[in-house]
Amino acid sequence: MTPTTLPLLSGGLDSCVMLAHLLDAGHVIRTAIAFDYGQSHRIELRRATLIAERLGITLYTQRLDDYGAMIHGECALTGHGAIPDGHYTDETMKKTIVPMRNPMMLIMAAALAMQRGINSIAIAVHAGDHTIYPDCRPEFIGAMGQAIYHASDGRIALLAPFLNMTKSEIVARGHQLGAPMHLSWSCYKGGKKHCGTCGTCVERREAFNLAGINDETEYEA
Amino acid sequence: MTPTTLPLLSGGLDSCVMLAHLLDAGHVIRTAIAFDYGQSHRIELRRATLIAERLGITLYTQRLDDYGAMIHGECALTGHGAIPDGHYTDETMKKTIVPMRNPMMLIMAAALAMQRGINSIAIAVHAGDHTIYPDCRPEFIGAMGQAIYHASDGRIALLAPFLNMTKSEIVARGHQLGAPMHLSWSCYKGGKKHCGTCGTCVERREAFNLAGINDETEYEA
């Protein structure tokens, strides 16, 4: 059976490469799903649209107003406090944790997949996320996959093809596939260019550097 | 450590008894959470308010407009087709499955619990739900509990104290505790009185009957 898949596409680097990776692996993908949860770096949603267009699929943007209202003010990404500079694994990056964000997005994606008869959903969490974000770790992904499988009566699988890859390995894979990484957006500050100094910018730069791939991103600093 | 708990309170019989059960067991409960997902039997939300008042706690009603819009039309409970009469375990009752309903409610409850520093959430699924609803079964509850535990970095446990009890055992427990079962609402049709013929009404009547407890519910038929 051909796997039909609904990938989560944030507009960031990882999900951009994952989409190209799944298409390359033969998954039937008509639609990707993006989430608007009131993130201040809203430019990533526009980038998700561009990436989907480039790869020939439609983007379904799901608002999460109810969830956004509940968590508003809890996290630097949704308006509470400044985005911390520094390295992604620093203690200060914990300010960018959004409570239950991945579980919420995965459940919404699973509900859409059930309606459309799609038999898997996919998320681009990777090894570099594990330190800071509990809902990116293998033990979470494993349990959540089981929960979604059972809640859907065995109809929907959760895929996380990059779970144990580093970001530089993702960049290398993206380069190999010709994924439109230049369209992706990482910076949490949401300015006109990538700031170059926040945790995700530092991580993005490092990943291209380690992979030995030319980084076409324009950085402020 | 005293367990602080956020119970899901639908206004139905099971969650009414669970709330009394948890209070009796010494859980610290300030608030219960109810969900407005566009269910046509909206009277249950008013009943949830009455039950919470009676037991001395506040009710937090969380709208699920985004989720409700996504699933609208998929299920008899949210406006698509007539509520089927008959027994709860009949094939026709599958029309009352709401895709990913329990996962969605549990994730929202877990997000609220994280914000308030509450260390567990509780849901009143029971053995009678297992046949029809995949997201009420032990394998789902087990996996979802693990997923919530990991996503919250070990801060939140999922409790399901009635998971292996029958509805008549729940009625017996409610009677023993003096739970305000007469305030609870089961009927999916959402009229002024319980219809007496839909699957949940049949199940409610049977439960009181099997438990040998006087049923104060007024039924139409």
Interface residues (C-beta under 8 A of the other chain):
Chain A: Q62 R63 L64 D65 D66 Y67 M70 I71 E74 P99 M100 N102 P103 M104 I107 M108 A110 A111 L112 M114 Q115 P134 D135 R137 E139 F140 A143 M144 Q146 A147 I148 Y149 H150 A151 S152 D153
Chain B: Q62 R63 L64 D65 D66 Y67 M70 I71 E74 P99 M100 N102 P103 M104 I107 M108 A110 A111 L112 M114 Q115 P134 D135 R137 E139 F140 A143 M144 Q146 A147 I148 Y149 H150 A151 S152 D153
